[in-house]
Amino acid sequence: MSDAQTLIENRPPSVAGLFLERVAATPDAEAYRYPVPAASGAGPDDWKSLTWAQAAERVHAIAAGLIELGVQPEQRVALASSTRIEWILADLGIMCAGAATTTVYPQTNAEESAYILSDSESRVLIAENADQLAKAREKRGELPELTHVVVIDGAGVETSDWVLTLAELEARGAARLDKDPELIRQRVGAITKDQLATLIYTSGTTGRPKGVRLPHDNWSYMAKAIAATGLVGGDDVQYLWLPLAHVFGKVLTSGQIEVGHVTAVDGRVDKIIENLPVVRPTYMAAVPRIFEKVYNGVAAKARAGGGAKYKIFQWAAGVAREYAKVTQDNFRRTGVASAPFGLTAKHNVADKLVYAKIRDAFGGNLRACVSGSAALAPDIGYFFAGAGIHILEGYGLTESSAASFVNPGEAYRTGTVGKPLPGTEVRIADDGEILLRGPGIMEGYHGLPEKTAEVLEADGWFHTGDIGELSPDGYLRITDRKKDLIKTSGGKYVAPAEVEGRFKAICPYVSNILVHGADRNYCTALIALDEMAITEWAKENGLEGKPYAEIVAAPVTVEMVDGYVKQLNEGLQRWQTIKKFRLLPRDLDVEHGEITPSLKLKRPVVEREYKHLIEEMYEGSREA
């Protein structure tokens, strides 16, 4: 048996148990860093630290406080907050109480938040602030199971029998522990590997999200498997800003507990550039959109510096891509990441002029970044690889506890998602679909046995809905999507049919609409108008007698449709909104192969035919 297999198979039954082991092993080592804004509201943040023992003191108090509120094993406690130190401490507290965390994005509107709280039967909600509390108050009548709301930031919050602050919860827990000091150890000791730890809701095609049930063993396995890859060690510093309500952010907390390195926590995306030189991380994880934004920012700064500076950047970008491709190819063939003398010389010059400044912007210590949640454009990946910032793409789903594949360190290959984690099996079905099996696969969808049976076979194989290819030596490349959902480069799922259906219900002139946004940083739409309806409208708007193509091209028509798009966006989550659209010069039809005889949209055909319009809507959103 290999060392990796031994490490994975000798895992504890729960991530709560893993946490207690870490605290016992390195109580005085630094565990977390987090920012405290300056008292004046101006100036740089003051970063504080918690050792593992200090973190455990708070975690145990939260756990005991929840037990005092009557929370029983496997009952759900919802967590609606941005990424901050309290999210991690609360999540660990929930699990150490034997309960299960229901994650809720803080951006989720009141209606969908209420649905998640109701469907999960959450007994307690830990809310970040008054805004999150207000959503629960608005829908309180629909949430009979919700007995308490605990507010992290109590500013502007009136406490009551139903509402208390996190500080009050911790005080109640500390008092309980004074009377019963073995309470938490007993609760953790009673947790079984199949006991529910996390319930994460993921978007569905019906518009209602599905709760993915992830037991403790999923996270215990993930922690051990991440350690077994050797990608991170005890001396690393992780910068964690990803949404912890998302499975990608959540899995990073499990890996850290096993390895024992420091994590700097701050979910404020607008602070990333400011924080990097302060945190000086050795590794961090991000979604592709962040790398796109960094690249765009560097390119825009070079362009603003004048023609010569921009030409130097373009030359350096080309050298970076060529150098990355050559060195990766050579490593694959020979085991040495070498490049010809001439290319190496150019790369050294470009490094002094461009790449070194980019690495400094990341804090100067960055060994690698992990990219996941959506596909990274290869040209972006090769650029950063050539600049000395190695982006290790990975692959996984909420249903597989996030991490199923990751690129190995030195042997990573841009354009692939790497190899499966130790203990995870992969198979390509006859139709090209990627199937996964292993300890990271979900128990099923909460309360939806039929939906579970659609994707999870009796022998444990999970149908991902993605199409891919395996290289002879085990690297996976994602080539397509089998399912209808699209995922933006920010990692958000969008059900296009749902958005399209809403627009058709709003706009009386639409005939067909196609929402696009897979691996893009925002959604766009191609819209075809009904010829008869728009011709009638044209008579009243100064376009009588004009042919269809002229009507749809007229500014007044575009303005009219824009009004309906804005109306549509008001009812959508931010990541679903249509940022740009184009009106098609004619309606879609069967004759051109754009719709089926049963009038179903053939997306690939339409996207291929109107690719120029789609690219036009994204022009400037990412540098070429």
C-alpha positions in Angstrom: 0.0 0.0 0.0 1.4 3.4 -0.9 1.9 6.2 1.6 -1.0 8.2 0.0 -3.4 5.2 0.4 -2.3 4.7 4.0 -2.9 8.4 4.7 -6.3 8.3 3.2 -7.5 5.0 4.6 -6.5 5.9 8.1 -8.7 8.9 8.2 -10.9 9.8 11.2 -14.7 9.5 10.8 -15.2 13.3 10.9 -13.6 16.6 10.0 -14.5 17.6 13.6 -12.3 14.8 14.8 -9.6 16.0 12.4 -9.9 19.5 13.9 -9.4 18.2 17.5 -6.4 16.2 16.3 -4.8 19.3 14.7 -5.4 21.3 17.9 -3.8 18.6 20.0 -0.8 18.3 17.7 0.1 22.0 17.2 -1.9 24.1 19.8 0.5 27.0 19.8 1.0 27.2 16.0 -0.6 30.0 14.0 -3.8 28.8 12.4 -5.6 31.9 11.0 -5.0 35.6 10.2 -7.8 38.0 9.7 -8.1 41.8 9.2 -9.6 44.2 11.7 -10.4 47.5 10.1 -8.7 50.6 11.6 -10.8 52.2 14.3 -10.9 55.5 12.4 -12.2 53.8 9.3 -9.2 55.1 7.4 -5.8 53.6 6.9 -4.6 50.0 6.5 -6.3 47.1 8.3 -4.7 45.6 11.4 -4.2 41.9 10.9 -4.7 39.6 13.9 -3.8 36.0 14.5 -5.4 33.0 16.2 -3.4 29.9 17.2 -5.1 26.5 16.9 -5.7 26.5 20.6 -7.3 29.9 20.5 -9.4 29.0 17.5 -10.5 25.8 19.4 -11.6 27.8 22.4 -14.0 29.8 20.2 -15.1 26.8 18.2 -16.0 24.9 21.4 -17.9 27.8 22.8 -19.9 28.1 19.6 -20.6 24.4 19.6 -21.7 24.4 23.2 -23.8 27.5 22.6 -25.7 25.8 19.8 -26.3 22.7 22.0 -27.7 25.1 24.6 -30.1 26.4 22.0 -31.3 22.8 21.6 -29.5 21.8 18.4 -29.3 18.0 18.0 -26.9 15.9 15.9 -27.5 16.2 12.2 -29.9 19.1 12.6 -29.1 21.9 10.2 -27.7 25.3 11.2 -27.6 27.7 8.3 -24.7 30.1 7.7 -25.4 33.2 5.7 -22.2 35.3 5.6 -19.4 36.5 3.5 -16.0 34.9 3.9 -14.5 36.0 7.2 -12.9 34.3 10.3 -16.3 33.9 12.0 -17.6 31.8 9.1 -14.8 29.2 9.6 -15.2 29.2 13.4 -19.0 28.9 13.1 -18.8 26.1 10.6 -16.4 24.2 12.8 -18.6 24.9 15.8 -21.6 23.5 14.0 -19.8 20.3 13.1 -18.3 19.9 16.6 -21.8 20.1 17.9 -22.6 17.1 15.7 -24.9 19.3 13.6 -24.7 20.1 9.9 -24.0 23.4 8.1 -26.4 24.7 5.5 -24.5 27.2 3.4 -26.3 30.3 2.0 -24.7 32.9 -0.2 -25.0 36.3 1.4 -26.1 37.7 -2.0 -29.1 35.3 -2.2 -32.4 37.2 -2.1 -35.0 36.8 0.6 -37.2 34.4 -1.3 -34.5 31.9 -2.2 -32.9 32.2 1.2 -36.3 31.3 2.7 -36.6 28.3 0.4 -33.2 27.0 1.4 -33.9 27.5 5.1 -37.2 25.8 4.8 -36.1 22.9 2.5 -33.1 22.2 4.8 -35.3 22.5 7.9 -32.6 24.6 9.5 -33.2 25.2 13.2 -30.7 28.1 13.7 -29.4 30.7 11.2 -26.0 32.3 11.8 -26.4 35.6 9.9 -23.6 38.0 9.2 -25.3 41.3 9.9 -28.6 43.2 10.0 -29.1 42.8 6.3 -29.1 39.0 6.5 -31.3 39.1 9.6 -33.8 41.2 7.7 -34.3 38.5 5.0 -35.1 36.0 7.7 -37.4 38.4 9.5 -39.3 39.1 6.2 -40.0 35.4 5.7 -40.3 34.3 9.4 -43.9 33.2 8.9 -42.7 30.7 6.3 -40.0 29.3 8.6 -41.6 27.5 11.5 -38.5 25.3 12.1 -36.2 28.3 12.6 -36.0 28.8 16.3 -33.1 31.3 16.6 -31.0 33.7 14.5 -27.4 34.4 15.7 -25.9 37.6 14.3 -22.1 37.9 13.8 -22.0 41.7 13.5 -24.5 43.0 15.9 -24.4 46.7 14.8 -28.0 48.0 14.5 -29.5 44.7 15.7 -32.0 44.5 18.5 -31.7 41.2 20.3 -34.7 39.2 21.6 -35.7 35.6 22.4 -35.4 34.9 18.7 -32.2 37.0 17.9 -28.9 36.9 19.8 -25.4 37.9 18.8 -22.5 35.5 18.2 -20.8 37.0 21.3 -23.8 36.1 23.4 -23.9 32.6 21.9 -20.2 32.1 22.8 -20.8 33.3 26.3 -23.7 30.8 26.8 -21.4 28.1 25.4 -18.5 29.0 27.7 -20.8 28.8 30.7 -22.1 25.4 29.6 -18.5 24.2 29.2 -17.7 25.3 32.7 -20.3 22.8 34.0 -19.6 20.1 31.4 -16.0 20.4 30.1 -16.2 17.1 28.2 -19.3 18.1 26.2 -17.7 18.8 22.9 -15.3 15.9 23.0 -18.3 13.6 23.6 -20.3 15.1 20.8 -17.4 14.8 18.3 -16.6 11.2 19.5 -20.2 10.2 18.7 -20.0 11.4 15.1 -20.1 8.6 12.5 -18.5 8.9 9.0 -21.9 8.8 7.3 -23.4 11.6 9.5 -24.4 14.7 7.6 -21.8 17.5 7.9 -22.8 20.0 5.1 -25.8 20.8 3.0 -24.8 22.9 0.0 -27.5 24.1 -2.4 -26.6 24.1 -6.1 -28.6 25.7 -9.0 -31.1 23.5 -10.8 -32.7 23.8 -14.2 -36.1 24.2 -12.6 -35.0 27.3 -10.9 -35.1 25.7 -7.5 -31.7 24.8 -6.1 -31.0 21.2 -4.9 -29.4 20.5 -1.5 -26.3 18.3 -1.9 -25.8 16.1 1.2 -22.1 15.8 2.1 -21.3 13.6 5.1 -18.3 14.0 7.4 -16.4 11.3 5.6 -16.4 13.5 2.4 -14.5 16.2 4.1 -12.2 13.9 6.1 -11.3 12.2 2.8 -10.7 15.5 1.1 -8.4 16.7 3.8 -6.3 13.6 3.6 -6.3 13.5 -0.2 -5.2 17.1 -0.5 -2.3 16.4 1.9 -1.4 13.3 -0.1 -0.9 15.3 -3.3 2.1 17.0 -1.7 1.0 20.3 -3.2 0.9 22.1 0.2 2.9 21.8 3.4 3.0 23.1 6.9 5.0 26.1 6.0 2.6 27.4 3.4 0.5 30.6 3.8 -2.9 30.4 2.1 -4.9 33.5 1.2 -8.5 32.5 1.4 -11.1 34.9 -0.1 -13.3 32.6 -2.1 -17.0 32.4 -1.0 -17.2 29.8 1.8 -20.8 29.1 0.8 -19.3 27.5 -2.3 -17.9 24.0 -2.2 -14.6 25.3 -3.7 -14.0 27.6 -0.7 -15.2 25.1 1.8 -12.8 22.3 0.7 -9.8 24.6 1.3 -10.7 24.8 5.0 -10.6 21.0 5.3 -7.2 20.7 3.6 -5.7 23.3 5.9 -6.8 21.5 9.0 -5.0 18.3 7.9 -1.8 20.1 6.8 -1.7 22.7 9.6 -0.5 25.7 7.6 -1.7 29.3 8.1 -4.7 30.7 6.3 -5.3 34.4 6.0 -9.0 35.0 5.6 -10.7 38.0 4.0 -13.6 37.7 1.6 -13.6 41.3 0.4 -12.8 41.0 -3.3 -12.1 44.7 -3.6 -9.2 44.2 -1.1 -7.4 41.4 -2.9 -4.8 43.7 -4.6 -4.3 45.6 -1.3 -4.0 42.4 0.8 -1.6 40.4 -1.4 1.6 42.4 -0.4 0.5 42.2 3.2 -0.4 38.5 3.3 2.4 37.4 0.9 0.7 34.0 0.3 2.6 31.0 -1.0 -0.5 29.7 -2.6 -4.1 30.7 -3.2 -7.1 29.4 -5.0 -9.3 31.5 -7.4 -11.8 31.2 -10.1 -10.7 32.0 -13.7 -12.3 35.5 -13.6 -9.7 36.7 -11.1 -6.9 35.7 -13.4 -8.7 37.4 -16.3 -9.0 40.6 -14.3 -5.4 40.6 -13.3 -4.3 40.1 -16.9 -6.7 42.7 -18.2 -5.4 45.2 -15.6 -1.8 44.6 -16.5 -2.6 45.0 -20.2 -4.7 48.1 -19.6 -1.9 49.7 -17.5 0.6 48.9 -20.3 -1.7 50.4 -23.0 -2.1 53.6 -20.9 1.6 53.9 -20.6 2.0 54.5 -24.3 2.7 52.7 -27.5 6.2 51.5 -26.7 5.2 50.2 -23.3 2.2 48.3 -24.7 4.3 46.8 -27.5 6.7 45.5 -24.8 3.9 44.0 -22.9 2.4 42.3 -26.0 5.9 40.9 -26.9 6.4 39.7 -23.3 3.0 38.1 -23.3 3.8 36.2 -26.5 7.1 35.1 -25.0 5.4 33.9 -21.8 3.0 31.7 -23.8 5.6 30.3 -26.0 8.0 29.6 -23.1 5.2 27.9 -21.1 4.2 25.6 -24.0 7.7 24.6 -24.8 8.8 23.9 -21.2 5.6 21.9 -20.5 6.0 19.9 -23.7 9.7 19.2 -22.9 8.9 18.2 -19.3 6.3 15.8 -20.6 8.8 14.1 -22.9 12.0 14.3 -20.9 11.1 15.1 -17.3 13.0 18.4 -17.6 11.3 21.8 -18.1 13.8 23.1 -20.6 13.7 25.6 -23.4 16.1 26.5 -26.3 18.8 29.1 -25.5 17.2 31.8 -27.7 13.8 31.5 -26.1 15.3 31.4 -22.6 17.2 34.6 -23.3 14.1 36.4 -24.4 12.3 35.0 -21.4 15.0 36.4 -19.1 14.6 39.9 -20.6 10.8 39.8 -20.4 11.1 38.6 -16.8 13.0 41.8 -15.8 10.7 44.0 -17.8 7.3 42.5 -17.0 7.0 39.2 -15.2 8.8 40.2 -12.0 6.4 43.1 -11.5 3.4 40.8 -11.8 4.9 38.4 -9.2 5.6 41.3 -6.9 1.9 42.3 -7.2 1.0 38.8 -5.9 3.2 39.4 -2.8 6.4 37.9 -4.1 6.1 34.5 -2.4 3.5 32.8 -4.6 4.5 29.3 -5.7 1.2 28.4 -7.4 -2.5 29.2 -7.7 -5.2 26.6 -7.9 -7.9 27.5 -10.4 -11.3 25.8 -10.4 -15.1 26.1 -10.6 -14.9 26.9 -14.4 -12.6 26.5 -17.3 -9.5 28.7 -17.5 -8.8 30.1 -21.0 -5.6 28.4 -22.1 -4.1 31.6 -23.3 -4.5 33.1 -19.8 -3.0 29.9 -18.3 0.0 29.9 -20.5 0.7 33.6 -19.9 0.8 33.2 -16.1 2.8 30.0 -16.4 5.4 31.8 -18.5 5.4 34.6 -16.0 6.3 32.3 -13.2 2.9 32.0 -11.6 1.8 28.4 -12.0 -1.9 28.0 -12.2 -2.9 24.5 -11.4 -6.3 23.8 -12.8 -8.5 21.4 -11.0 -12.0 19.9 -11.5 -14.8 18.9 -9.3 -18.5 19.6 -8.5 -20.5 20.3 -5.4 -21.6 16.7 -5.7 -18.0 15.5 -5.5 -16.9 17.8 -2.6 -15.2 20.1 -5.0 -11.8 18.5 -5.6 -11.8 15.4 -7.8 -8.9 16.3 -10.1 -5.9 18.7 -9.7 -2.8 19.3 -11.7 0.4 18.0 -10.1 2.9 20.7 -9.1 5.9 20.6 -11.5 4.2 18.3 -14.0 1.1 20.4 -14.5 -0.4 20.8 -18.0 -2.2 23.9 -19.0 -5.5 23.1 -20.7 -6.1 20.0 -18.5 -7.5 19.6 -15.0 -4.8 17.2 -14.1 -5.1 13.8 -12.5 -7.6 12.4 -10.0 -7.0 12.8 -6.3 -5.7 9.6 -4.6 -8.7 7.4 -3.9 -10.9 8.8 -6.6 -11.7 6.7 -9.7 -12.7 8.1 -13.1 -14.3 6.5 -16.1 -15.3 7.9 -19.5 -18.8 6.6 -20.5 -19.6 5.5 -24.1 -21.1 8.9 -24.8 -18.0 10.7 -23.4 -19.5 11.7 -20.1 -17.1 11.8 -17.1 -18.1 9.4 -14.3 -16.5 9.6 -10.9 -16.5 7.2 -7.9 -14.8 7.6 -4.5 -15.1 8.8 -0.9 -15.7 12.4 -2.0 -19.0 11.7 -3.8 -22.2 13.0 -2.2 -24.7 11.0 -0.3 -27.4 12.4 -2.6 -29.8 15.3 -3.1 -31.7 16.3 0.0 -35.3 15.0 -0.1 -35.0 14.2 -3.9 -34.4 10.5 -4.3 -35.5 10.5 -8.0 -33.0 13.3 -8.8 -30.3 11.4 -6.9 -31.0 8.2 -8.9 -30.6 10.1 -12.2 -26.9 10.9 -11.4 -25.8 8.4 -8.9 -25.6 4.7 -9.7 -26.1 1.9 -7.2 -22.4 0.9 -7.5 -21.3 4.5 -6.6 -20.5 5.9 -10.1 -21.6 9.6 -10.3 -22.6 11.1 -13.6 -21.0 14.6 -13.8 -22.8 15.8 -16.9 -19.5 16.9 -18.4 -17.8 15.5 -21.4 -14.1 14.8 -21.3 -11.0 12.9 -22.5 -8.3 11.1 -20.5 -4.8 11.1 -21.8 -2.9 7.7 -21.7 -1.1 8.9 -18.5 -4.3 10.0 -16.7 -4.7 13.8 -17.4 -8.3 14.9 -17.9 -9.4 17.5 -20.4 -12.9 18.8 -20.2 -14.3 19.2 -23.8 -18.0 19.9 -23.4 -21.0 20.0 -21.2 -23.7 17.4 -21.4 -26.0 19.2 -19.1 -27.9 22.4 -19.9 -26.5 24.5 -17.1 -23.8 27.0 -18.0 -21.1 28.2 -15.6 -19.6 31.7 -15.7 -15.9 32.2 -15.3 -16.8 33.4 -11.8 -18.0 29.9 -11.0 -21.7 30.6 -10.9 -24.2 28.3 -12.5 -26.9 29.8 -14.7 -29.9 27.9 -16.1 -30.3 29.6 -19.5 -33.8 28.1 -20.1 -35.0 29.6 -16.9 -33.8 33.1 -17.8 -35.1 32.7 -21.4 -38.5 31.6 -20.2 -38.7 34.6 -17.9 -37.9 37.0 -20.7 -40.5 35.5 -23.0 -43.0 36.0 -20.2 -42.1 39.7 -20.0 -41.5 40.8 -23.6 -44.4 40.5 -26.0 -42.3 40.9 -29.1 -39.7 38.2 -28.5 -39.7 35.1 -30.7 -36.5 33.4 -29.6 -33.7 34.2 -27.1 -30.4 32.5 -26.4 -28.6 33.2 -23.2 -24.8 32.8 -23.4 -22.2 32.9 -20.7 -20.3 29.6 -20.3 -16.8 30.4 -19.1 -17.4 34.1 -19.6 -17.4 36.8 -16.9 -21.0 37.8 -17.6 -24.1 36.7 -19.4 -25.3 38.0 -22.8 -28.2 37.2 -25.1 -29.1 36.9 -28.7 -32.7 38.0 -29.3 -34.9 37.4 -32.3 -38.2 39.3 -32.5 -41.5 38.0 -33.7 -42.0 39.5 -37.2 -45.7 40.0 -37.0 -45.7 41.5 -33.6 -42.7 43.9 -34.2 -44.2 45.0 -37.5 -47.3 46.1 -35.8 -45.3 47.9 -33.1 -43.3 49.6 -35.8 -46.4 51.3 -37.2 -46.8 53.2 -34.0 -43.1 54.1 -33.7 -42.2 55.8 -36.9 -41.1 52.7 -38.7 -44.1 51.8 -40.7 -43.4 50.1 -44.0 -39.8 49.3 -43.1 -38.5 45.8 -43.6 -37.8 43.6 -40.6 -34.1 44.0 -40.7 -34.3 47.8 -40.6 -36.9 47.7 -37.8 -34.7 45.6 -35.5 -31.7 47.7 -36.3 -33.4 51.0 -35.4 -32.2 52.6 -32.2 -35.8 53.0 -31.0 -36.3 49.2 -31.2 -33.1 48.5 -29.4 -34.2 50.9 -26.7 -37.6 49.3 -26.3 -36.0 45.8 -25.9 -33.5 47.2 -23.5 -36.3 48.2 -21.2 -37.6 44.7 -21.1 -34.1 43.3 -20.4 -33.8 45.7 -17.5 -37.1 44.5 -16.2 -35.9 40.9 -16.5 -32.7 41.7 -14.6 -34.6 43.1 -11.7 -35.9 39.6 -10.9 -32.6 37.7 -11.3 -29.7 37.0 -9.1 -26.7 39.2 -10.0 -24.8 36.5 -11.8 -27.8 35.6 -14.0 -28.4 39.1 -15.3 -28.0 39.9 -19.0 -25.3 42.6 -19.3 -25.5 43.0 -23.2 -27.7 41.8 -26.0 -27.9 41.9 -29.8 -31.0 41.7 -31.9 -30.8 39.2 -34.8 -31.4 40.4 -38.3 -34.0 37.7 -38.8 -36.0 35.3 -36.8 -34.7 31.8 -36.2 -36.3 29.0 -38.2 -36.3 25.3 -39.0 -35.0 25.8 -42.5 -31.7 27.2 -41.3 -31.4 24.4 -38.7 -31.6 26.8 -35.8 -34.7 25.2 -34.2 -36.1 21.7 -34.4 -39.4 20.8 -35.9 -40.8 20.9 -32.4 -39.4 24.4 -32.1 -36.6 23.7 -29.6 -33.6 25.9 -29.8 -30.5 24.3 -31.2 -27.9 26.2 -29.2 -24.7 25.1 -30.9 -26.0 26.0 -34.3 -27.1 29.5 -33.2 -24.0 30.2 -31.3 -21.8 29.1 -34.3 -23.8 31.1 -36.8 -23.8 34.3 -34.7 -20.4 33.9 -33.1 -19.3 37.3 -34.4 -22.1 39.0 -32.4 -21.3 37.0 -29.3 -17.6 38.0 -29.5 -18.6 41.6 -30.1 -20.5 41.6 -26.8 -17.3 40.4 -25.0 -14.9 42.6 -26.8 -12.6 44.3 -24.3 -13.8 42.0 -21.4 -10.5 40.1 -21.7 -7.4 41.1 -23.6 -6.6 38.9 -26.5 
